Amino acid sequence: MEITLFIKDEEAPAINYLIRVLSPIVYIIIVSSILYLLNLDEYVYNIYFVNIYYISFRLFFNIITERGPLLNWSKQIIYWVSIILLSYLIYDKIIRHRENVLPDFTTIANELWIIILVFIFQIVNGVKLSNDGQVRRKENYLTYKYSHFKKKFGTIISENTKNDALEITAYSILIYEDFNRPLVARWVEYLTFFLTRKKHSLGVMQFPTDKLVNDQQSVDLGTKKLREKFDFILKEIEENPEVDYPEYKIEQDIIWHYNGGSRYYTEIMELSSSIRSEFYSNSKEYLLPLTE
């Protein structure tokens, strides 16, 4: 999943709200209709609880994966309350009465109000909302994770990288891997490793290994892998001074050596840019010495 801080403005907020709120409502209506068609009426009883479970599971997932700081809680609460209230109302007024599963708009007044609501919806849907809140939450998340990992693994990372630019890359990879493989997912990976004894990416830095390693060891091995690739590139540059080897190409080769893929590379580079501007703004150290 992407964690980049480069965020677009939220467009069409009305349609976004409707999709998020009405999707689970439409789901229970369709399921109820199918159950009625199959004469399984008893399974329709209190079916609105399905959407309450849906919200609960999403909340639980975000908490155990430590993604709570990235959520706009006020917006989520509005979504959840809307889903629960609408789910109960639709169930109470329509779904639980077999003959009323499909709505019946028969009067001119109802049709008029539908036209008015569509008109208001189109106006609201043209509004663009600021992304300031989302940017702030991601910046706070990045600050928290960087501070946490620096306190926990800072000594290992600085000793193994011996270069600010490489250190920034290491923190970027660490934060990105932790975001996509939170603690609960890593527990599953450890369990799978114990059962299969096959090579796995283990630990907070997701170092590929056929031996059991903890978070500290994965960071140690992962940062050493970055430094080894960096040293190899520097040796190539020294042996072939006529070959143009720009800074971005060195970063690209190091990142791709750790984990391939253009999307992975893009995310790490954008995280690196954010970390440098936020925490290394006074550093003049890059992978290649700056030339006059």
HUURCOR-V455834 format. One record per pair of residues at least 24 apart in sequence whose ideal C-beta (glycine too) atoms are under 10 Angstrom apart, sorted by sequence separation. I is the first residue (numbers start at 1). J is the second residue. D is the distance in whole Angstrom. If there is no record, write none. Layout:
# HUURCOR-V455834
i:I j:J d:D
i:I j:J d:D
This chain:
# HUURCOR-V455834
i:24 j:48 d:10
i:27 j:51 d:8
i:55 j:79 d:8
i:56 j:80 d:9
i:150 j:174 d:10
i:177 j:201 d:8
i:181 j:205 d:9
i:190 j:214 d:9
i:229 j:253 d:7
i:230 j:254 d:6
i:233 j:257 d:9
i:55 j:80 d:5
i:146 j:171 d:6
i:149 j:174 d:5
i:178 j:203 d:10
i:181 j:206 d:6
i:229 j:254 d:5
i:232 j:257 d:9
i:24 j:50 d:8
i:25 j:51 d:7
i:28 j:54 d:10
i:54 j:80 d:10
i:55 j:81 d:10
i:145 j:171 d:9
i:146 j:172 d:9
i:149 j:175 d:7
i:177 j:203 d:9
i:178 j:204 d:5
i:180 j:206 d:8
i:228 j:254 d:10
i:229 j:255 d:9
i:24 j:51 d:4
i:27 j:54 d:9
i:148 j:175 d:9
i:177 j:204 d:7
i:178 j:205 d:8
i:227 j:254 d:9
i:229 j:256 d:9
i:230 j:257 d:9
i:23 j:51 d:10
i:24 j:52 d:10
i:52 j:80 d:9
i:55 j:83 d:6
i:146 j:174 d:9
i:177 j:205 d:6
i:178 j:206 d:9
i:226 j:254 d:6
i:229 j:257 d:4
i:51 j:80 d:9
i:54 j:83 d:8
i:55 j:84 d:7
i:142 j:171 d:10
i:145 j:174 d:8
i:146 j:175 d:7
i:149 j:178 d:8
i:175 j:204 d:10
i:176 j:205 d:10
i:177 j:206 d:4
i:186 j:215 d:8
i:225 j:254 d:9
i:226 j:255 d:9
i:228 j:257 d:9
i:229 j:258 d:8
i:24 j:54 d:6
i:142 j:172 d:10
i:145 j:175 d:5
i:148 j:178 d:9
i:174 j:204 d:7
i:176 j:206 d:9
i:177 j:207 d:9
i:23 j:54 d:10
i:24 j:55 d:8
i:52 j:83 d:8
i:144 j:175 d:10
i:145 j:176 d:10
i:174 j:205 d:5
i:226 j:257 d:8
i:51 j:83 d:5
i:52 j:84 d:6
i:55 j:87 d:10
i:173 j:205 d:7
i:174 j:206 d:9
i:183 j:215 d:9
i:186 j:218 d:9
i:225 j:257 d:7
i:226 j:258 d:6
i:51 j:84 d:7
i:54 j:87 d:9
i:142 j:175 d:7
i:145 j:178 d:7
i:173 j:206 d:8
i:225 j:258 d:6
i:254 j:287 d:8
i:141 j:175 d:9
i:145 j:179 d:8
i:48 j:83 d:9
i:49 j:84 d:10
i:51 j:86 d:9
i:52 j:87 d:7
i:170 j:205 d:8
i:223 j:258 d:10
i:251 j:286 d:9
i:48 j:84 d:8
i:51 j:87 d:4
i:52 j:88 d:9
i:222 j:258 d:7
i:250 j:286 d:9
i:251 j:287 d:6
i:48 j:85 d:10
i:50 j:87 d:8
i:51 j:88 d:9
i:142 j:179 d:10
i:178 j:215 d:9
i:222 j:259 d:10
i:250 j:287 d:5
i:48 j:86 d:9
i:49 j:87 d:8
i:141 j:179 d:9
i:249 j:287 d:10
i:250 j:288 d:7
i:48 j:87 d:4
i:49 j:88 d:9
i:51 j:90 d:10
i:247 j:286 d:6
i:248 j:287 d:9
i:249 j:288 d:10
i:47 j:87 d:9
i:48 j:88 d:5
i:51 j:91 d:9
i:247 j:287 d:6
i:48 j:89 d:9
i:50 j:91 d:10
i:174 j:215 d:10
i:177 j:218 d:9
i:246 j:287 d:10
i:247 j:288 d:5
i:46 j:88 d:10
i:48 j:90 d:7
i:49 j:91 d:9
i:245 j:287 d:10
i:246 j:288 d:8
i:47 j:90 d:10
i:48 j:91 d:4
i:245 j:288 d:8
i:247 j:290 d:9
i:47 j:91 d:6
i:48 j:92 d:8
i:174 j:218 d:9
i:46 j:91 d:7
i:174 j:219 d:7
i:177 j:222 d:8
i:45 j:91 d:9
i:173 j:219 d:10
i:44 j:91 d:9
i:48 j:95 d:8
i:47 j:95 d:7
i:48 j:96 d:9
i:157 j:205 d:10
i:174 j:222 d:8
i:46 j:95 d:10
i:47 j:96 d:8
i:170 j:219 d:8
i:173 j:222 d:7
i:174 j:223 d:9
i:45 j:95 d:10
i:46 j:96 d:9
i:173 j:223 d:9
i:208 j:258 d:10
i:44 j:95 d:6
i:45 j:96 d:8
i:153 j:204 d:8
i:207 j:258 d:9
i:208 j:259 d:9
i:237 j:288 d:8
i:44 j:96 d:7
i:152 j:204 d:9
i:153 j:205 d:9
i:170 j:222 d:7
i:171 j:223 d:10
i:206 j:258 d:9
i:170 j:223 d:5
i:173 j:226 d:8
i:205 j:258 d:9
i:206 j:259 d:8
i:234 j:287 d:9
i:44 j:98 d:8
i:75 j:129 d:10
i:169 j:223 d:9
i:233 j:287 d:8
i:234 j:288 d:9
i:20 j:75 d:9
i:24 j:79 d:10
i:41 j:96 d:10
i:149 j:204 d:8
i:170 j:225 d:10
i:233 j:288 d:10
i:20 j:76 d:9
i:149 j:205 d:10
i:167 j:223 d:8
i:170 j:226 d:6
i:21 j:78 d:9
i:25 j:82 d:9
i:41 j:98 d:7
i:44 j:101 d:9
i:166 j:223 d:8
i:169 j:226 d:6
i:170 j:227 d:9
i:230 j:287 d:7
i:17 j:75 d:9
i:20 j:78 d:10
i:21 j:79 d:6
i:25 j:83 d:7
i:29 j:87 d:10
i:32 j:90 d:9
i:75 j:133 d:9
i:201 j:259 d:9
i:16 j:75 d:10
i:20 j:79 d:5
i:21 j:80 d:9
i:24 j:83 d:6
i:28 j:87 d:7
i:32 j:91 d:8
i:36 j:95 d:9
i:74 j:133 d:9
i:75 j:134 d:10
i:160 j:219 d:8
i:167 j:226 d:9
i:20 j:80 d:10
i:21 j:81 d:10
i:22 j:82 d:9
i:23 j:83 d:9
i:24 j:84 d:10
i:27 j:87 d:10
i:35 j:95 d:10
i:156 j:216 d:7
i:160 j:220 d:7
i:166 j:226 d:6
i:167 j:227 d:10
i:17 j:78 d:8
i:21 j:82 d:5
i:22 j:83 d:9
i:25 j:86 d:5
i:29 j:90 d:7
i:72 j:133 d:6
i:156 j:217 d:9
i:159 j:220 d:9
i:160 j:221 d:9
i:162 j:223 d:10
i:166 j:227 d:7
i:169 j:230 d:9
i:13 j:75 d:10
i:17 j:79 d:8
i:20 j:82 d:9
i:21 j:83 d:6
i:24 j:86 d:9
i:25 j:87 d:6
i:28 j:90 d:7
i:29 j:91 d:9
i:32 j:94 d:9
i:33 j:95 d:9
i:36 j:98 d:5
i:72 j:134 d:7
i:153 j:215 d:8
i:157 j:219 d:7
i:160 j:222 d:9
i:161 j:223 d:6
i:16 j:79 d:10
i:20 j:83 d:8
i:24 j:87 d:7
i:28 j:91 d:7
i:32 j:95 d:5
i:35 j:98 d:10
i:36 j:99 d:10
i:71 j:134 d:10
i:152 j:215 d:8
i:153 j:216 d:7
i:156 j:219 d:5
i:157 j:220 d:9
i:160 j:223 d:4
i:161 j:224 d:9
i:163 j:226 d:10
i:166 j:229 d:9
i:1 j:65 d:10
i:3 j:67 d:10
i:18 j:82 d:10
i:21 j:85 d:10
i:22 j:86 d:8
i:25 j:89 d:9
i:26 j:90 d:10
i:31 j:95 d:9
i:32 j:96 d:9
i:37 j:101 d:10
i:70 j:134 d:8
i:73 j:137 d:9
i:152 j:216 d:8
i:156 j:220 d:5
i:159 j:223 d:8
i:160 j:224 d:5
i:163 j:227 d:8
i:166 j:230 d:6
i:10 j:75 d:10
i:17 j:82 d:8
i:21 j:86 d:7
i:25 j:90 d:6
i:29 j:94 d:8
i:33 j:98 d:10
i:36 j:101 d:6
i:72 j:137 d:7
i:153 j:218 d:10
i:154 j:219 d:10
i:156 j:221 d:10
i:157 j:222 d:9
i:158 j:223 d:9
i:159 j:224 d:10
i:160 j:225 d:9
i:161 j:226 d:7
i:162 j:227 d:7
i:165 j:230 d:9
i:1 j:67 d:9
i:21 j:87 d:10
i:25 j:91 d:9
i:29 j:95 d:7
i:32 j:98 d:9
i:35 j:101 d:10
i:71 j:137 d:7
i:149 j:215 d:10
i:153 j:219 d:5
i:156 j:222 d:10
i:157 j:223 d:5
i:160 j:226 d:8
i:161 j:227 d:6
i:3 j:70 d:8
i:28 j:95 d:7
i:70 j:137 d:5
i:152 j:219 d:8
i:153 j:220 d:8
i:156 j:223 d:7
i:160 j:227 d:5
i:163 j:230 d:7
i:22 j:90 d:10
i:33 j:101 d:5
i:69 j:137 d:6
i:70 j:138 d:6
i:156 j:224 d:9
i:159 j:227 d:10
i:160 j:228 d:10
i:162 j:230 d:9
i:32 j:101 d:6
i:33 j:102 d:8
i:68 j:137 d:10
i:69 j:138 d:9
i:153 j:222 d:10
i:157 j:226 d:9
i:161 j:230 d:8
i:162 j:231 d:10
i:25 j:95 d:10
i:70 j:140 d:9
i:149 j:219 d:8
i:153 j:223 d:8
i:30 j:101 d:10
i:69 j:140 d:6
i:70 j:141 d:5
i:29 j:101 d:7
i:69 j:141 d:5
i:29 j:102 d:9
i:68 j:141 d:9
i:69 j:142 d:10
i:29 j:103 d:9
i:67 j:141 d:8
i:69 j:143 d:10
i:66 j:141 d:9
i:69 j:144 d:7
i:69 j:145 d:9
i:66 j:144 d:9
i:66 j:145 d:9
i:169 j:250 d:10
i:173 j:254 d:10
i:177 j:258 d:10
i:165 j:247 d:8
i:169 j:251 d:7
i:173 j:255 d:7
i:177 j:259 d:8
i:168 j:251 d:10
i:172 j:255 d:9
i:176 j:259 d:9
i:166 j:250 d:9
i:170 j:254 d:10
i:180 j:264 d:10
i:165 j:250 d:9
i:166 j:251 d:9
i:169 j:254 d:6
i:173 j:258 d:6
i:165 j:251 d:8
i:169 j:255 d:7
i:173 j:259 d:8
i:177 j:264 d:10
i:180 j:267 d:9
i:166 j:254 d:7
i:170 j:258 d:9
i:176 j:264 d:8
i:179 j:267 d:9
i:165 j:254 d:10
i:169 j:258 d:9
i:173 j:264 d:9
i:176 j:267 d:6
i:177 j:268 d:10
i:175 j:267 d:10
i:176 j:268 d:6
i:179 j:271 d:9
i:175 j:268 d:9
i:173 j:267 d:10
i:176 j:270 d:10
i:172 j:267 d:8
i:173 j:268 d:6
i:176 j:271 d:6
i:172 j:268 d:5
i:175 j:271 d:6
i:176 j:272 d:10
i:172 j:269 d:8
i:174 j:271 d:10
i:172 j:270 d:9
i:173 j:271 d:8
i:169 j:268 d:7
i:172 j:271 d:4
i:173 j:272 d:9
i:175 j:274 d:10
i:168 j:268 d:10
i:169 j:269 d:9
i:171 j:271 d:8
i:172 j:272 d:5
i:175 j:275 d:8
i:171 j:272 d:8
i:172 j:273 d:9
i:169 j:271 d:9
i:170 j:272 d:10
i:172 j:274 d:8
i:18 j:121 d:8
i:168 j:271 d:9
i:169 j:272 d:6
i:172 j:275 d:6
i:17 j:121 d:10
i:168 j:272 d:5
i:171 j:275 d:6
i:172 j:276 d:9
i:168 j:273 d:9
i:170 j:275 d:10
i:171 j:276 d:10
i:14 j:120 d:9
i:15 j:121 d:8
i:168 j:274 d:10
i:169 j:275 d:9
i:14 j:121 d:6
i:15 j:122 d:10
i:17 j:124 d:9
i:18 j:125 d:9
i:165 j:272 d:8
i:168 j:275 d:5
i:169 j:276 d:10
i:14 j:122 d:8
i:17 j:125 d:9
i:167 j:275 d:9
i:168 j:276 d:5
i:171 j:279 d:8
i:14 j:123 d:9
i:15 j:124 d:9
i:16 j:125 d:9
i:70 j:179 d:9
i:171 j:280 d:10
i:14 j:124 d:4
i:15 j:125 d:5
i:13 j:124 d:7
i:14 j:125 d:4
i:165 j:276 d:8
i:168 j:279 d:8
i:12 j:124 d:9
i:13 j:125 d:7
i:14 j:126 d:8
i:66 j:178 d:8
i:67 j:179 d:8
i:164 j:276 d:8
i:167 j:279 d:10
i:168 j:280 d:6
i:12 j:125 d:5
i:13 j:126 d:9
i:14 j:127 d:7
i:16 j:129 d:9
i:65 j:178 d:10
i:66 j:179 d:9
i:167 j:280 d:8
i:11 j:125 d:9
i:12 j:126 d:8
i:13 j:127 d:6
i:65 j:179 d:9
i:11 j:126 d:9
i:12 j:127 d:8
i:13 j:128 d:8
i:65 j:180 d:9
i:67 j:182 d:8
i:164 j:279 d:10
i:165 j:280 d:8
i:168 j:283 d:8
i:11 j:127 d:9
i:12 j:128 d:8
i:13 j:129 d:5
i:65 j:181 d:9
i:66 j:182 d:6
i:164 j:280 d:6
i:167 j:283 d:9
i:10 j:127 d:9
i:11 j:128 d:6
i:12 j:129 d:10
i:65 j:182 d:4
i:66 j:183 d:7
i:168 j:285 d:10
i:10 j:128 d:7
i:11 j:129 d:8
i:64 j:182 d:7
i:65 j:183 d:8
i:66 j:184 d:9
i:164 j:282 d:10
i:165 j:283 d:8
i:167 j:285 d:9
i:168 j:286 d:10
i:169 j:287 d:9
i:9 j:128 d:5
i:10 j:129 d:4
i:64 j:183 d:8
i:65 j:184 d:7
i:164 j:283 d:4
i:166 j:285 d:9
i:168 j:287 d:10
i:9 j:129 d:7
i:10 j:130 d:8
i:64 j:184 d:5
i:65 j:185 d:8
i:163 j:283 d:10
i:164 j:284 d:8
i:165 j:285 d:6
i:166 j:286 d:10
i:9 j:130 d:7
i:10 j:131 d:6
i:61 j:182 d:10
i:64 j:185 d:9
i:164 j:285 d:4
i:165 j:286 d:5
i:166 j:287 d:7
i:9 j:131 d:5
i:163 j:285 d:6
i:164 j:286 d:8
i:165 j:287 d:5
i:8 j:131 d:7
i:9 j:132 d:10
i:10 j:133 d:10
i:61 j:184 d:9
i:162 j:285 d:10
i:163 j:286 d:8
i:164 j:287 d:9
i:165 j:288 d:9
i:7 j:131 d:5
i:10 j:134 d:8
i:163 j:287 d:7
i:7 j:132 d:10
i:9 j:134 d:10
i:146 j:271 d:10
i:8 j:134 d:10
i:7 j:134 d:5
i:7 j:135 d:6
i:146 j:274 d:9
i:5 j:134 d:9
i:6 j:135 d:9
i:142 j:271 d:8
i:146 j:275 d:6
i:150 j:279 d:8
i:5 j:135 d:6
i:7 j:137 d:10
i:145 j:275 d:10
i:7 j:138 d:7
i:143 j:274 d:10
i:6 j:138 d:10
i:142 j:274 d:6
i:143 j:275 d:10
i:146 j:278 d:8
i:147 j:279 d:9
i:5 j:138 d:5
i:142 j:275 d:7
i:146 j:279 d:6
i:4 j:138 d:8
i:5 j:139 d:7
i:3 j:138 d:7
i:139 j:274 d:8
i:143 j:278 d:7
i:5 j:141 d:9
i:138 j:274 d:9
i:142 j:278 d:7
i:143 j:279 d:8
i:5 j:142 d:7
i:142 j:279 d:9
i:3 j:141 d:8
i:3 j:142 d:8
i:139 j:278 d:8
i:3 j:145 d:9
i:3 j:172 d:10
i:3 j:175 d:7
i:4 j:176 d:10
i:3 j:176 d:6
i:2 j:176 d:9
i:1 j:176 d:9
i:3 j:178 d:10
i:3 j:179 d:5
i:2 j:179 d:9
i:3 j:180 d:8
i:1 j:179 d:7
i:2 j:180 d:10
i:1 j:180 d:6
i:6 j:266 d:10
i:2 j:263 d:8
i:4 j:266 d:8
i:4 j:267 d:6
i:2 j:266 d:9
i:3 j:267 d:7
i:4 j:268 d:10
i:6 j:270 d:6
i:2 j:267 d:6
i:4 j:269 d:9
i:5 j:270 d:7
i:1 j:267 d:9
i:4 j:270 d:5
i:5 j:271 d:8
i:3 j:270 d:9
i:4 j:271 d:7
i:6 j:273 d:9
i:2 j:270 d:9
i:3 j:271 d:7
i:5 j:273 d:9
i:6 j:274 d:9
i:4 j:273 d:10
i:5 j:274 d:5
i:4 j:274 d:8
i:5 j:275 d:10
i:3 j:274 d:10
i:5 j:277 d:10
i:5 j:278 d:10
